Amino acid sequence: MLSARITGFQHLGVPVTDLQRSKAFYLRLGFREALATTLTMPEGDILVAMLEVAGFVLELYQLPGTGGAEIGTRGHGHIDHFALDVDDIQHVWTTVTGAGLTPLESAPVFLPFWEKGVYYFNILGPDGERVEFNQRIR
């Protein structure tokens, strides 16, 4: 059962048009910056900041190029995905694909977040929302 592998809510991801402006806004609300990094991708750099308050993690990220420009045209809000902590990403991958759900990635993806990194993958919910499964390496 997949619910036995979910250990909690991990973070809420919000794409932003200006990372520094958004970060300043949330810092004023009492969040603290827990991580800041730049991911170098073929289409350009993705700027990322993880902010925390009272155990809640907010991921702000600024996309390059047309992806970033599209974010600025949204009139309905910018929440992009929510992530669930899991304790065994490979088991969850097998369970999800075995249930006939199609991940957006071809395999769990490693990102150099936190001390030792994370592995994640996404599926789409019924209205196109992204649900991320995320294992923080400890």
Salt bridges, closest charged atoms under 4 A:
GLU33 OE2 - LYS23 NZ 2.69
GLU52 OE1 - ARG32 NH2 2.52
GLU59 OE1 - HIS11 NE2 2.90
GLU59 OE1 - HIS81 NE2 3.43
GLU70 OE1 - ARG74 NH2 3.16
ASP80 OD2 - HIS81 ND1 3.01
ASP80 OD2 - ARG130 NH2 2.12
ASP87 OD1 - ARG5 NH1 3.46
GLU115 OE1 - ARG136 NH2 3.51
GLU132 OE2 - HIS11 NE2 3.84
GLU132 OE1 - HIS81 NE2 3.19
